[in-house]
Amino acid sequence: MGSNVKRALLSAQRHIEDILTYVSAAAVAAMMVITIADVIVRYLTPTNVPGSYEYVSLLFVLVIYLGLAYAQRENSHIAIDALYSRLPRRYRKLLQLFQLGTFLVFAAALTWYTAAVTWDNYVFGDTILGAISVVTWPSRLTISIGFLFLSFRFLIQLMNLIILDKLIEEEAPTTLVEES
């Protein structure tokens, strides 16, 4: 693959990760607005905002899954490295090869599975039954999208490790294969 094409694809991955993170943050804001509106309505009337619980529940999925690839890119996941940091570099590299390879396969399998479940939910018209009927497939689709871009991120980091011999912790977020 030509270096210009590779650079464009990797740049697109970064931009999409950023956009997904902004959508995740917007979902948090929407959850807050819905919850505040529900509290105010409950305070002023004997009822609540119909569907508020259902929508907040479905928005929570966006918050969780759309930021996964960005967090992986920024090496922001929770890590306990008491033992890992003491290992020689070659063992850390082998551990990362195993970790990234395993996680790539796992995330790709989850992408496929969640996409299939999303399609089934779309076809069958799955809804959450509550005060109002709320379709679930758009929220489920965000799970597939989150895992898809997490898979791409694992692949990029695996390529960096194999081709450039760069461990994740040795990479500044802006100096991955994307910049070379």
Backbone bond lengths (Angstrom), bond angles and torsions (degrees), N, CA, C in turn:
res aa  C-N    CA-C-N  psi(-1)  N-CA   C-N-CA  omega(-1)  CA-C   N-CA-C  phi
1 M - - - 1.445 - - 1.525 107.14 -
2 G 1.337 116.67 134.76 1.456 121.03 -179.81 1.520 111.49 -64.04
3 S 1.341 114.85 151.05 1.464 118.25 -176.16 1.527 111.99 -65.67
4 N 1.341 118.27 -30.99 1.469 119.91 177.74 1.521 111.31 -67.81
5 V 1.320 116.53 -40.29 1.465 120.98 178.53 1.523 109.42 -66.59
6 K 1.334 115.79 -44.41 1.468 120.47 179.11 1.521 110.28 -60.45
7 R 1.323 116.68 -45.81 1.463 120.74 179.54 1.527 111.24 -61.22
8 A 1.340 116.21 -42.00 1.470 120.39 -179.65 1.526 111.03 -65.11
9 L 1.339 117.12 -43.07 1.468 120.53 179.47 1.525 111.47 -64.45
10 L 1.322 116.27 -43.62 1.456 119.74 -179.33 1.525 111.65 -69.47
11 S 1.317 116.43 -34.50 1.468 119.88 175.32 1.523 110.23 -66.45
12 A 1.327 116.97 -41.02 1.466 120.84 177.13 1.528 110.35 -61.18
13 Q 1.335 117.12 -40.99 1.466 121.16 177.72 1.525 109.93 -58.15
14 R 1.331 117.38 -47.16 1.464 121.37 179.73 1.522 111.01 -60.50
15 H 1.330 116.38 -45.57 1.464 120.28 -178.53 1.528 111.12 -64.38
16 I 1.315 116.59 -41.04 1.470 120.00 178.75 1.527 110.20 -65.48
17 E 1.342 116.89 -41.54 1.469 119.61 176.57 1.526 110.65 -58.76
18 D 1.324 116.22 -42.74 1.470 120.13 178.41 1.523 110.74 -62.39
19 I 1.328 116.65 -46.09 1.469 121.12 -179.60 1.527 110.42 -61.76
20 L 1.329 117.15 -44.60 1.462 120.33 178.85 1.526 111.35 -60.64
21 T 1.322 116.53 -35.90 1.457 120.18 177.85 1.524 110.78 -67.84
22 Y 1.331 117.13 -39.49 1.469 120.40 176.76 1.528 111.05 -65.06
23 V 1.323 116.99 -38.78 1.469 120.25 176.78 1.534 109.37 -64.04
24 S 1.326 116.27 -40.10 1.462 120.65 177.10 1.530 110.73 -60.61
25 A 1.321 116.72 -43.92 1.469 120.67 178.42 1.528 110.77 -65.59
26 A 1.331 117.60 -38.33 1.467 120.97 177.14 1.528 110.43 -64.26
27 A 1.332 116.52 -34.67 1.472 119.84 177.27 1.524 110.55 -64.72
28 V 1.319 117.72 -37.79 1.469 120.63 176.47 1.528 109.32 -62.46
29 A 1.330 116.03 -45.02 1.468 120.12 178.99 1.529 110.89 -61.71
30 A 1.326 116.81 -43.03 1.469 120.61 178.78 1.528 110.87 -63.13
31 M 1.329 116.60 -40.05 1.461 120.45 177.54 1.525 110.75 -61.05
32 M 1.330 116.26 -41.04 1.463 119.88 179.67 1.525 110.88 -66.01
33 V 1.326 117.11 -43.63 1.473 120.62 -179.54 1.523 110.33 -62.90
34 I 1.327 116.76 -46.04 1.469 120.63 -179.85 1.526 110.41 -62.16
35 T 1.329 116.63 -44.23 1.462 120.51 -178.42 1.530 111.36 -66.01
36 I 1.321 116.90 -42.72 1.472 120.24 178.44 1.528 110.02 -63.88
37 A 1.330 116.63 -43.52 1.468 119.94 178.15 1.531 110.31 -60.64
38 D 1.317 116.78 -41.60 1.467 120.75 179.74 1.528 110.88 -64.14
39 V 1.327 116.79 -42.26 1.466 120.34 179.15 1.526 110.30 -63.97
40 I 1.319 117.61 -43.40 1.468 120.78 -179.89 1.528 110.77 -64.17
41 V 1.327 116.76 -44.38 1.470 120.22 179.24 1.525 110.06 -63.44
42 R 1.314 117.50 -41.73 1.476 120.18 178.60 1.524 111.55 -64.70
43 Y 1.305 116.25 -34.77 1.457 120.19 179.75 1.530 111.17 -69.73
44 L 1.340 115.93 -39.86 1.461 120.67 -175.41 1.526 113.94 -87.30
45 T 1.335 116.94 -22.78 1.465 120.84 -177.22 1.528 109.25 -134.85
46 P 1.311 117.28 168.90 1.474 119.19 177.70 1.532 113.40 -84.05
47 T 1.312 118.49 11.92 1.470 121.84 -177.12 1.527 109.92 -124.54
48 N 1.297 115.70 -177.89 1.462 120.34 176.54 1.532 109.87 -126.78
49 V 1.327 116.18 177.25 1.461 120.94 177.05 1.530 107.34 -75.35
50 P 1.339 117.63 119.06 1.471 119.69 -178.61 1.536 111.84 -59.38
51 G 1.318 115.90 128.45 1.455 121.67 176.99 1.513 115.11 83.87
52 S 1.334 117.88 1.56 1.471 119.28 -176.59 1.530 111.54 -61.27
53 Y 1.320 116.86 -45.09 1.467 120.16 179.53 1.527 110.92 -62.11
54 E 1.333 116.78 -42.85 1.454 121.59 -178.08 1.527 111.07 -64.34
55 Y 1.337 117.06 -45.62 1.457 120.12 -178.99 1.526 112.02 -67.17
56 V 1.328 116.76 -40.83 1.465 119.75 178.08 1.527 109.82 -63.02
57 S 1.316 117.35 -40.83 1.464 121.05 178.66 1.527 111.23 -60.99
58 L 1.327 116.73 -43.55 1.462 120.18 -179.27 1.522 111.86 -72.42
59 L 1.321 117.68 -33.50 1.466 120.35 177.04 1.521 111.65 -67.74
60 F 1.321 116.35 -29.51 1.462 120.55 178.70 1.526 111.07 -59.36
61 V 1.324 116.84 -33.36 1.464 121.67 177.81 1.524 110.40 -61.40
62 L 1.340 117.49 -41.32 1.461 121.20 178.19 1.523 110.43 -61.57
63 V 1.314 115.76 -43.04 1.461 120.47 -178.45 1.524 110.22 -58.90
64 I 1.311 116.80 -42.74 1.460 121.03 -175.87 1.524 112.12 -73.08
65 Y 1.313 118.08 -52.04 1.466 120.88 -166.81 1.526 115.47 -88.30
66 L 1.316 118.34 -28.24 1.462 118.28 -175.92 1.525 113.34 -75.53
67 G 1.310 118.14 -17.03 1.460 120.63 179.18 1.519 114.70 -96.55
68 L 1.323 118.02 0.83 1.469 120.46 -175.35 1.523 113.11 -60.96
69 A 1.327 117.79 -49.17 1.466 120.83 -176.81 1.526 111.04 -64.87
70 Y 1.319 116.72 -40.13 1.472 120.75 178.24 1.532 110.13 -62.74
71 A 1.318 116.69 -45.70 1.467 120.08 179.36 1.526 110.85 -61.83
72 Q 1.333 117.63 -38.59 1.468 120.86 177.51 1.525 110.17 -66.58
73 R 1.321 117.01 -42.37 1.466 121.32 179.33 1.525 110.82 -60.03
74 E 1.323 116.45 -41.96 1.459 121.54 -176.86 1.533 112.22 -86.23
75 N 1.340 116.76 1.23 1.462 122.10 -178.17 1.530 110.11 55.78
76 S 1.337 115.55 44.54 1.459 122.43 -173.99 1.520 113.92 -101.92
77 H 1.315 117.79 2.51 1.451 119.29 178.50 1.522 109.66 -71.56
78 I 1.295 115.79 154.83 1.457 120.78 178.40 1.526 108.29 -66.41
79 A 1.321 115.58 131.35 1.461 119.91 -179.51 1.519 109.30 -138.22
80 I 1.311 114.96 143.89 1.460 121.26 173.82 1.516 105.50 -115.21
81 D 1.321 115.75 106.83 1.458 118.72 -172.41 1.531 113.46 -114.53
82 A 1.314 117.17 29.07 1.465 120.16 179.88 1.526 111.30 -57.26
83 L 1.312 117.60 -43.26 1.464 121.64 179.63 1.524 110.54 -87.92
84 Y 1.324 117.03 -44.04 1.464 122.36 -175.89 1.529 111.86 -55.47
85 S 1.314 117.87 -46.19 1.464 120.98 -176.04 1.534 112.52 -66.50
86 R 1.311 116.97 -17.39 1.467 120.70 -179.97 1.529 112.88 -92.36
87 L 1.321 116.64 -8.40 1.462 120.21 179.52 1.525 110.43 -73.87
88 P 1.340 117.02 149.53 1.467 118.54 172.42 1.538 109.82 -62.87
89 R 1.323 116.11 154.63 1.461 121.25 -175.01 1.532 112.35 -55.30
90 R 1.329 118.08 -41.88 1.474 119.61 -176.70 1.528 111.49 -63.53
91 Y 1.348 117.80 -34.19 1.463 120.49 176.73 1.523 111.32 -73.53
92 R 1.341 116.00 -35.63 1.465 119.04 175.26 1.527 110.01 -64.18
93 K 1.342 116.47 -37.32 1.472 119.91 178.35 1.526 110.35 -65.60
94 L 1.317 117.29 -45.41 1.470 120.26 178.15 1.526 110.85 -61.59
95 L 1.320 116.54 -41.13 1.455 120.99 178.60 1.525 110.79 -63.46
96 Q 1.327 116.82 -42.28 1.463 119.92 178.38 1.521 111.88 -68.26
97 L 1.333 117.93 -37.58 1.467 120.01 175.86 1.527 110.11 -58.71
98 F 1.325 116.07 -46.33 1.461 120.52 178.38 1.525 110.92 -63.51
99 Q 1.330 115.32 -47.90 1.463 121.04 -177.91 1.528 111.27 -60.88
100 L 1.329 117.57 -52.77 1.466 120.64 -177.25 1.524 111.56 -65.22
101 G 1.337 116.50 -40.00 1.467 119.42 178.09 1.522 111.97 -63.28
102 T 1.333 115.57 -44.99 1.466 120.61 179.04 1.524 111.12 -64.29
103 F 1.329 116.21 -46.87 1.468 120.13 -178.89 1.520 111.65 -66.14
104 L 1.337 117.43 -34.68 1.462 120.52 177.24 1.524 110.25 -62.57
105 V 1.309 117.13 -47.92 1.468 120.89 179.05 1.529 110.27 -62.23
106 F 1.319 116.88 -44.73 1.462 122.09 -179.33 1.531 110.92 -62.92
107 A 1.334 117.40 -47.16 1.472 120.95 -179.05 1.528 110.87 -66.48
108 A 1.326 117.30 -38.56 1.469 120.22 178.11 1.530 110.49 -65.58
109 A 1.328 117.02 -40.96 1.468 120.46 177.88 1.532 110.37 -64.43
110 L 1.331 117.08 -41.10 1.459 120.25 177.77 1.526 111.78 -67.12
111 T 1.322 116.61 -33.68 1.469 120.06 175.58 1.523 109.27 -60.11
112 W 1.319 115.97 -49.48 1.462 121.10 -178.71 1.533 110.87 -63.06
113 Y 1.316 116.32 -48.33 1.458 120.51 -176.90 1.531 111.51 -63.30
114 T 1.337 116.57 -47.75 1.464 118.74 -178.23 1.531 111.81 -67.52
115 A 1.335 117.09 -30.66 1.468 119.52 175.59 1.527 110.17 -66.72
116 A 1.331 117.35 -40.83 1.463 121.05 178.18 1.532 110.98 -64.41
117 V 1.334 116.94 -42.37 1.468 120.93 178.19 1.527 110.25 -65.20
118 T 1.327 116.35 -40.40 1.466 120.50 177.94 1.520 110.41 -60.25
119 W 1.335 116.49 -44.82 1.461 120.32 179.34 1.529 110.61 -61.51
120 D 1.320 116.87 -44.85 1.467 120.48 177.69 1.531 111.10 -59.42
121 N 1.326 116.51 -42.74 1.459 120.56 178.78 1.519 111.73 -64.66
122 Y 1.317 116.24 -36.91 1.468 120.56 177.29 1.531 110.51 -66.08
123 V 1.321 116.06 -48.26 1.470 121.39 -178.43 1.528 111.26 -62.15
124 F 1.325 117.19 -42.86 1.462 120.93 -177.50 1.517 113.43 -84.98
125 G 1.336 117.67 -6.32 1.458 120.57 178.59 1.518 112.74 67.95
126 D 1.328 116.71 39.76 1.465 121.86 -177.86 1.523 111.15 -59.69
127 T 1.321 115.73 136.77 1.466 121.78 178.73 1.520 110.23 -136.36
128 I 1.319 114.58 160.81 1.460 121.19 169.23 1.517 105.57 -92.24
129 L 1.303 115.74 124.76 1.451 119.40 179.25 1.519 108.83 -88.79
130 G 1.285 115.16 121.19 1.458 120.89 179.26 1.508 107.67 -156.50
131 A 1.304 116.47 -143.93 1.466 121.02 178.01 1.523 110.39 -58.12
132 I 1.337 115.13 -37.05 1.463 120.98 172.96 1.522 107.56 -135.58
133 S 1.302 116.67 161.59 1.459 121.19 -179.91 1.533 108.87 -86.25
134 V 1.328 117.29 123.64 1.465 122.42 -177.56 1.527 108.58 -121.53
135 V 1.338 116.98 124.77 1.470 120.51 179.43 1.524 109.47 -69.44
136 T 1.331 115.72 146.16 1.468 120.52 -175.18 1.522 114.11 -102.92
137 W 1.343 118.72 -18.33 1.458 118.85 -171.49 1.530 113.86 -62.43
138 P 1.338 121.96 -35.17 1.472 117.56 178.86 1.533 112.32 -62.02
139 S 1.307 116.58 -39.25 1.456 120.30 178.16 1.529 110.36 -67.57
140 R 1.309 116.07 -41.40 1.467 119.99 178.52 1.526 111.26 -64.80
141 L 1.315 117.03 -33.82 1.466 121.19 178.10 1.524 110.80 -62.05
142 T 1.323 117.35 -36.12 1.465 119.47 179.54 1.527 111.68 -65.83
143 I 1.319 117.34 -26.65 1.472 119.96 175.31 1.521 109.02 -65.54
144 S 1.332 116.84 -46.47 1.468 121.29 178.57 1.519 111.06 -61.42
145 I 1.327 116.52 -43.38 1.468 120.61 179.85 1.532 110.02 -63.28
146 G 1.311 116.88 -44.20 1.463 120.39 178.38 1.520 112.23 -59.63
147 F 1.329 116.89 -46.26 1.464 120.15 178.95 1.524 111.98 -68.23
148 L 1.327 118.24 -34.31 1.464 121.12 178.24 1.528 110.73 -60.80
149 F 1.324 116.55 -49.75 1.457 118.82 -178.48 1.518 112.53 -74.60
150 L 1.311 118.13 -25.52 1.462 120.58 171.17 1.531 109.55 -66.70
151 S 1.329 117.24 -39.40 1.473 121.20 176.13 1.520 110.66 -60.70
152 F 1.332 116.54 -45.95 1.465 120.38 177.74 1.535 110.76 -59.75
153 R 1.335 116.57 -41.37 1.471 120.34 -179.68 1.517 110.37 -64.56
154 F 1.343 118.23 -43.23 1.461 120.69 177.01 1.526 110.41 -60.85
155 L 1.326 117.32 -40.48 1.462 121.08 179.28 1.529 110.81 -62.89
156 I 1.326 116.97 -43.83 1.470 120.93 177.99 1.527 110.16 -60.84
157 Q 1.322 117.18 -45.69 1.461 119.98 -179.06 1.526 111.74 -67.51
158 L 1.319 116.90 -34.81 1.465 120.48 176.12 1.521 110.47 -65.64
159 M 1.339 116.79 -42.03 1.471 120.58 176.87 1.527 110.41 -63.52
160 N 1.323 117.99 -40.65 1.466 120.87 177.36 1.527 111.17 -60.54
161 L 1.313 115.79 -39.70 1.450 120.40 -179.05 1.527 111.15 -68.95
162 I 1.323 116.50 -43.63 1.464 120.76 -176.89 1.524 111.86 -76.27
163 I 1.318 117.22 -47.58 1.469 121.32 -173.70 1.526 112.32 -82.40
164 L 1.340 117.05 -46.27 1.465 120.89 -174.96 1.522 113.78 -98.17
165 D 1.348 116.61 -5.55 1.457 121.99 -178.41 1.528 111.67 56.80
166 K 1.350 115.73 41.98 1.463 121.42 -179.02 1.522 109.55 -112.59
167 L 1.316 116.34 120.82 1.451 121.05 172.91 1.524 109.00 -72.62
168 I 1.317 116.73 155.27 1.468 120.69 -178.59 1.518 110.69 -55.74
169 E 1.331 117.35 -44.35 1.462 119.92 -176.67 1.527 113.08 -71.79
170 E 1.331 117.90 -14.83 1.467 121.57 177.69 1.522 111.94 -85.94
171 E 1.306 115.61 -12.69 1.454 120.78 -176.97 1.509 110.83 -93.86
172 A 1.312 116.08 127.52 1.455 119.10 165.51 1.524 104.83 -74.70
173 P 1.323 118.76 148.63 1.462 120.56 -176.22 1.527 114.41 -54.73
174 T 1.323 118.50 -23.09 1.464 119.98 -177.43 1.517 113.43 -100.58
175 T 1.332 119.23 5.76 1.461 119.68 -176.50 1.525 113.43 -117.19
176 L 1.310 116.49 25.54 1.459 118.79 177.78 1.522 109.81 -75.25
177 V 1.308 117.86 -179.43 1.456 123.42 178.19 1.526 109.65 -47.02
178 E 1.318 116.36 -26.76 1.455 121.75 -177.87 1.515 112.39 -54.71
179 E 1.318 117.12 -32.53 1.460 120.69 -175.37 1.509 112.55 -93.34
180 S 1.328 118.56 -14.52 1.461 119.69 -176.03 1.504 112.72 -83.93
